[in-house]
């Protein structure tokens, strides 16, 4: 305690007002950066932007707010993982239902018609891998503490309303 009492006046003497102002400015800039929107993914017809909403424990990823141009109302007021896969003329997303107890949905947005399809709900993991089985099929593997869940997505399942 005595050491801390001696250290405090020394810090005040060695820290200039300019240093303190610079530190405060750095903090403001960092906070401002986390509130800015940046590109998440983009095509010629759709731009999806991200804004940091928070971080998962143990530096295991971030969750985000998303918005798009043209507007996709489904994205409003929802949280998404920082994972995405662009394929089949759209984007697969990880929608978070809860940030404390990991619970996600696999969502697909078709870039042509902006149709949103929820493919799988309430997945108890954030660890996903994908594999292109053939040009028309993807395999998603969701790794949980107990097992691996496998889900095959066919292009026709997500692009039903598409004019091919």
C-alpha positions as protocol buffer text, in pm:
chain_id: "A"
residue {
  index: 1
  type: UNK
  ca { x: 0 y: 0 z: 0 }
}
residue {
  index: 2
  type: UNK
  ca { x: 284 y: 236 z: 80 }
}
residue {
  index: 3
  type: UNK
  ca { x: 444 y: 153 z: -256 }
}
residue {
  index: 4
  type: UNK
  ca { x: 117 y: 236 z: -439 }
}
residue {
  index: 5
  type: UNK
  ca { x: 100 y: 568 z: -252 }
}
residue {
  index: 6
  type: UNK
  ca { x: 451 y: 656 z: -366 }
}
residue {
  index: 7
  type: UNK
  ca { x: 391 y: 541 z: -723 }
}
residue {
  index: 8
  type: UNK
  ca { x: 82 y: 754 z: -781 }
}
residue {
  index: 9
  type: UNK
  ca { x: 249 y: 1097 z: -745 }
}
residue {
  index: 10
  type: UNK
  ca { x: 541 y: 975 z: -958 }
}
residue {
  index: 11
  type: UNK
  ca { x: 297 y: 872 z: -1235 }
}
residue {
  index: 12
  type: UNK
  ca { x: 130 y: 1211 z: -1221 }
}
residue {
  index: 13
  type: UNK
  ca { x: 465 y: 1381 z: -1259 }
}
residue {
  index: 14
  type: UNK
  ca { x: 579 y: 1163 z: -1551 }
}
residue {
  index: 15
  type: UNK
  ca { x: 251 y: 1156 z: -1742 }
}
residue {
  index: 16
  type: UNK
  ca { x: 191 y: 1473 z: -1937 }
}
residue {
  index: 17
  type: UNK
  ca { x: -146 y: 1620 z: -2022 }
}
residue {
  index: 18
  type: UNK
  ca { x: -71 y: 1546 z: -2388 }
}
residue {
  index: 19
  type: UNK
  ca { x: -18 y: 1176 z: -2307 }
}
residue {
  index: 20
  type: UNK
  ca { x: -346 y: 1161 z: -2118 }
}
residue {
  index: 21
  type: UNK
  ca { x: -530 y: 1334 z: -2401 }
}
residue {
  index: 22
  type: UNK
  ca { x: -376 y: 1093 z: -2653 }
}
residue {
  index: 23
  type: UNK
  ca { x: -480 y: 793 z: -2441 }
}
residue {
  index: 24
  type: UNK
  ca { x: -836 y: 928 z: -2418 }
}
residue {
  index: 25
  type: UNK
  ca { x: -842 y: 991 z: -2795 }
}
residue {
  index: 26
  type: UNK
  ca { x: -717 y: 634 z: -2862 }
}
residue {
  index: 27
  type: UNK
  ca { x: -998 y: 495 z: -2644 }
}
residue {
  index: 28
  type: UNK
  ca { x: -1258 y: 708 z: -2826 }
}
residue {
  index: 29
  type: UNK
  ca { x: -1126 y: 595 z: -3167 }
}
residue {
  index: 30
  type: UNK
  ca { x: -1136 y: 229 z: -3062 }
}
residue {
  index: 31
  type: UNK
  ca { x: -1494 y: 265 z: -2940 }
}
residue {
  index: 32
  type: UNK
  ca { x: -1588 y: 449 z: -3260 }
}
residue {
  index: 33
  type: UNK
  ca { x: -1433 y: 176 z: -3479 }
}
residue {
  index: 34
  type: UNK
  ca { x: -1640 y: -94 z: -3308 }
}
residue {
  index: 35
  type: UNK
  ca { x: -1959 y: 102 z: -3390 }
}
residue {
  index: 36
  type: UNK
  ca { x: -1877 y: 144 z: -3760 }
}
residue {
  index: 37
  type: UNK
  ca { x: -2029 y: -68 z: -4035 }
}
residue {
  index: 38
  type: UNK
  ca { x: -1795 y: -252 z: -4270 }
}
residue {
  index: 39
  type: UNK
  ca { x: -1839 y: -497 z: -4559 }
}
residue {
  index: 40
  type: UNK
  ca { x: -1922 y: -854 z: -4451 }
}
residue {
  index: 41
  type: UNK
  ca { x: -1985 y: -988 z: -4804 }
}
residue {
  index: 42
  type: UNK
  ca { x: -2085 y: -835 z: -5133 }
}
residue {
  index: 43
  type: UNK
  ca { x: -2198 y: -917 z: -5486 }
}
residue {
  index: 44
  type: UNK
  ca { x: -2299 y: -697 z: -5778 }
}
residue {
  index: 45
  type: UNK
  ca { x: -2658 y: -691 z: -5649 }
}
residue {
  index: 46
  type: UNK
  ca { x: -2634 y: -729 z: -5269 }
}
residue {
  index: 47
  type: UNK
  ca { x: -2408 y: -573 z: -5008 }
}
residue {
  index: 48
  type: UNK
  ca { x: -2416 y: -709 z: -4653 }
}
residue {
  index: 49
  type: UNK
  ca { x: -2244 y: -501 z: -4388 }
}
residue {
  index: 50
  type: UNK
  ca { x: -2139 y: -594 z: -4035 }
}
residue {
  index: 51
  type: UNK
  ca { x: -2109 y: -415 z: -3704 }
}
residue {
  index: 52
  type: UNK
  ca { x: -1941 y: -575 z: -3404 }
}
residue {
  index: 53
  type: UNK
  ca { x: -2199 y: -667 z: -3139 }
}
residue {
  index: 54
  type: UNK
  ca { x: -1970 y: -852 z: -2899 }
}
residue {
  index: 55
  type: UNK
  ca { x: -1709 y: -1121 z: -2854 }
}
residue {
  index: 56
  type: UNK
  ca { x: -1743 y: -1478 z: -2744 }
}
residue {
  index: 57
  type: UNK
  ca { x: -1554 y: -1604 z: -2438 }
}
residue {
  index: 58
  type: UNK
  ca { x: -1195 y: -1724 z: -2471 }
}
residue {
  index: 59
  type: UNK
  ca { x: -1132 y: -1527 z: -2790 }
}
residue {
  index: 60
  type: UNK
  ca { x: -1331 y: -1784 z: -2987 }
}
residue {
  index: 61
  type: UNK
  ca { x: -1495 y: -1541 z: -3227 }
}
residue {
  index: 62
  type: UNK
  ca { x: -1724 y: -1243 z: -3257 }
}
residue {
  index: 63
  type: UNK
  ca { x: -2092 y: -1197 z: -3310 }
}
residue {
  index: 64
  type: UNK
  ca { x: -2225 y: -925 z: -3534 }
}
residue {
  index: 65
  type: UNK
  ca { x: -2520 y: -717 z: -3640 }
}
residue {
  index: 66
  type: UNK
  ca { x: -2584 y: -735 z: -4015 }
}
residue {
  index: 67
  type: UNK
  ca { x: -2766 y: -505 z: -4255 }
}
residue {
  index: 68
  type: UNK
  ca { x: -2794 y: -512 z: -4632 }
}
residue {
  index: 69
  type: UNK
  ca { x: -2855 y: -305 z: -4939 }
}
residue {
  index: 70
  type: UNK
  ca { x: -3112 y: -376 z: -5072 }
}
residue {
  index: 71
  type: UNK
  ca { x: -3266 y: -421 z: -4729 }
}
residue {
  index: 72
  type: UNK
  ca { x: -3336 y: -774 z: -4606 }
}
residue {
  index: 73
  type: UNK
  ca { x: -3571 y: -733 z: -4309 }
}
residue {
  index: 74
  type: UNK
  ca { x: -3476 y: -1076 z: -4167 }
}
residue {
  index: 75
  type: UNK
  ca { x: -3133 y: -937 z: -4068 }
}
residue {
  index: 76
  type: UNK
  ca { x: -3279 y: -666 z: -3843 }
}
residue {
  index: 77
  type: UNK
  ca { x: -3228 y: -706 z: -3467 }
}
residue {
  index: 78
  type: UNK
  ca { x: -3059 y: -1046 z: -3492 }
}
residue {
  index: 79
  type: UNK
  ca { x: -2709 y: -1158 z: -3403 }
}
residue {
  index: 80
  type: UNK
  ca { x: -2489 y: -1351 z: -3643 }
}
residue {
  index: 81
  type: UNK
  ca { x: -2157 y: -1529 z: -3606 }
}
residue {
  index: 82
  type: UNK
  ca { x: -1849 y: -1409 z: -3791 }
}
residue {
  index: 83
  type: UNK
  ca { x: -1869 y: -1724 z: -4009 }
}
residue {
  index: 84
  type: UNK
  ca { x: -2014 y: -1725 z: -4361 }
}
residue {
  index: 85
  type: UNK
  ca { x: -2005 y: -1937 z: -4675 }
}
residue {
  index: 86
  type: UNK
  ca { x: -2085 y: -1794 z: -5017 }
}
residue {
  index: 87
  type: UNK
  ca { x: -2210 y: -2064 z: -5257 }
}
residue {
  index: 88
  type: UNK
  ca { x: -2517 y: -2163 z: -5461 }
}
residue {
  index: 89
  type: UNK
  ca { x: -2579 y: -1798 z: -5556 }
}
residue {
  index: 90
  type: UNK
  ca { x: -2620 y: -1682 z: -5198 }
}
residue {
  index: 91
  type: UNK
  ca { x: -2472 y: -1682 z: -4851 }
}
residue {
  index: 92
  type: UNK
  ca { x: -2497 y: -1927 z: -4564 }
}
residue {
  index: 93
  type: UNK
  ca { x: -2495 y: -1757 z: -4223 }
}
residue {
  index: 94
  type: UNK
  ca { x: -2477 y: -1859 z: -3859 }
}
residue {
  index: 95
  type: UNK
  ca { x: -2762 y: -1684 z: -3673 }
}
residue {
  index: 96
  type: UNK
  ca { x: -2712 y: -1679 z: -3298 }
}
residue {
  index: 97
  type: UNK
  ca { x: -3016 y: -1746 z: -3080 }
}
residue {
  index: 98
  type: UNK
  ca { x: -2823 y: -1709 z: -2754 }
}
residue {
  index: 99
  type: UNK
  ca { x: -2469 y: -1588 z: -2684 }
}
residue {
  index: 100
  type: UNK
  ca { x: -2432 y: -1750 z: -2341 }
}
residue {
  index: 101
  type: UNK
  ca { x: -2561 y: -2098 z: -2422 }
}
residue {
  index: 102
  type: UNK
  ca { x: -2438 y: -2168 z: -2773 }
}
residue {
  index: 103
  type: UNK
  ca { x: -2739 y: -2215 z: -2995 }
}
residue {
  index: 104
  type: UNK
  ca { x: -2734 y: -2124 z: -3366 }
}
residue {
  index: 105
  type: UNK
  ca { x: -2940 y: -2159 z: -3683 }
}
residue {
  index: 106
  type: UNK
  ca { x: -2803 y: -2231 z: -4030 }
}
residue {
  index: 107
  type: UNK
  ca { x: -2955 y: -1970 z: -4261 }
}
residue {
  index: 108
  type: UNK
  ca { x: -2930 y: -1919 z: -4637 }
}
residue {
  index: 109
  type: UNK
  ca { x: -3001 y: -1594 z: -4824 }
}
residue {
  index: 110
  type: UNK
  ca { x: -3048 y: -1619 z: -5201 }
}
residue {
  index: 111
  type: UNK
  ca { x: -2879 y: -1319 z: -5365 }
}
residue {
  index: 112
  type: UNK
  ca { x: -3117 y: -1314 z: -5664 }
}
residue {
  index: 113
  type: UNK
  ca { x: -3451 y: -1294 z: -5485 }
}
residue {
  index: 114
  type: UNK
  ca { x: -3335 y: -1211 z: -5128 }
}
residue {
  index: 115
  type: UNK
  ca { x: -3534 y: -1507 z: -5000 }
}
residue {
  index: 116
  type: UNK
  ca { x: -3423 y: -1625 z: -4655 }
}
residue {
  index: 117
  type: UNK
  ca { x: -3436 y: -1996 z: -4574 }
}
residue {
  index: 118
  type: UNK
  ca { x: -3370 y: -2130 z: -4224 }
}
residue {
  index: 119
  type: UNK
  ca { x: -3218 y: -2470 z: -4299 }
}
residue {
  index: 120
  type: UNK
  ca { x: -3141 y: -2599 z: -3948 }
}
residue {
  index: 121
  type: UNK
  ca { x: -3248 y: -2461 z: -3611 }
}
residue {
  index: 122
  type: UNK
  ca { x: -3110 y: -2476 z: -3258 }
}
residue {
  index: 123
  type: UNK
  ca { x: -2768 y: -2620 z: -3335 }
}
residue {
  index: 124
  type: UNK
  ca { x: -2578 y: -2654 z: -3005 }
}
residue {
  index: 125
  type: UNK
  ca { x: -2238 y: -2556 z: -3148 }
}
residue {
  index: 126
  type: UNK
  ca { x: -2047 y: -2281 z: -3321 }
}
residue {
  index: 127
  type: UNK
  ca { x: -1788 y: -2523 z: -3468 }
}
residue {
  index: 128
  type: UNK
  ca { x: -1894 y: -2586 z: -3827 }
}
residue {
  index: 129
  type: UNK
  ca { x: -1708 y: -2734 z: -4119 }
}
residue {
  index: 130
  type: UNK
  ca { x: -1823 y: -2756 z: -4479 }
}
residue {
  index: 131
  type: UNK
  ca { x: -1730 y: -2979 z: -4766 }
}
residue {
  index: 132
  type: UNK
  ca { x: -1833 y: -2954 z: -5130 }
}
residue {
  index: 133
  type: UNK
  ca { x: -1951 y: -3307 z: -5212 }
}
residue {
  index: 134
  type: UNK
  ca { x: -2023 y: -3222 z: -5575 }
}
residue {
  index: 135
  type: UNK
  ca { x: -2124 y: -2905 z: -5764 }
}
residue {
  index: 136
  type: UNK
  ca { x: -2482 y: -2934 z: -5634 }
}
residue {
  index: 137
  type: UNK
  ca { x: -2429 y: -3049 z: -5272 }
}
residue {
  index: 138
  type: UNK
  ca { x: -2260 y: -2925 z: -4956 }
}
residue {
  index: 139
  type: UNK
  ca { x: -2203 y: -3121 z: -4637 }
}
residue {
  index: 140
  type: UNK
  ca { x: -2217 y: -2928 z: -4310 }
}
residue {
  index: 141
  type: UNK
  ca { x: -2071 y: -3094 z: -4002 }
}
residue {
  index: 142
  type: UNK
  ca { x: -2164 y: -2941 z: -3669 }
}
residue {
  index: 143
  type: UNK
  ca { x: -1928 y: -3056 z: -3392 }
}
residue {
  index: 144
  type: UNK
  ca { x: -2073 y: -3074 z: -3042 }
}
residue {
  index: 145
  type: UNK
  ca { x: -1919 y: -3200 z: -2718 }
}
residue {
  index: 146
  type: UNK
  ca { x: -2092 y: -3537 z: -2767 }
}
residue {
  index: 147
  type: UNK
  ca { x: -2109 y: -3598 z: -3139 }
}
residue {
  index: 148
  type: UNK
  ca { x: -2087 y: -3464 z: -3493 }
}
residue {
  index: 149
  type: UNK
  ca { x: -2413 y: -3371 z: -3662 }
}
residue {
  index: 150
  type: UNK
  ca { x: -2410 y: -3392 z: -4042 }
}
residue {
  index: 151
  type: UNK
  ca { x: -2645 y: -3207 z: -4275 }
}
residue {
  index: 152
  type: UNK
  ca { x: -2644 y: -3221 z: -4657 }
}
residue {
  index: 153
  type: UNK
  ca { x: -2769 y: -2915 z: -4847 }
}
residue {
  index: 154
  type: UNK
  ca { x: -2863 y: -2949 z: -5212 }
}
residue {
  index: 155
  type: UNK
  ca { x: -2859 y: -2648 z: -5440 }
}
residue {
  index: 156
  type: UNK
  ca { x: -3221 y: -2714 z: -5536 }
}
residue {
  index: 157
  type: UNK
  ca { x: -3320 y: -2693 z: -5165 }
}
residue {
  index: 158
  type: UNK
  ca { x: -3200 y: -2333 z: -5134 }
}
residue {
  index: 159
  type: UNK
  ca { x: -3267 y: -2202 z: -5485 }
}
residue {
  index: 160
  type: UNK
  ca { x: -3622 y: -2329 z: -5538 }
}
residue {
  index: 161
  type: UNK
  ca { x: -3755 y: -1997 z: -5666 }
}
residue {
  index: 162
  type: UNK
  ca { x: -3460 y: -1923 z: -5885 }
}
residue {
  index: 163
  type: UNK
  ca { x: -3492 y: -1882 z: -6260 }
}
residue {
  index: 164
  type: UNK
  ca { x: -3215 y: -2102 z: -6394 }
}
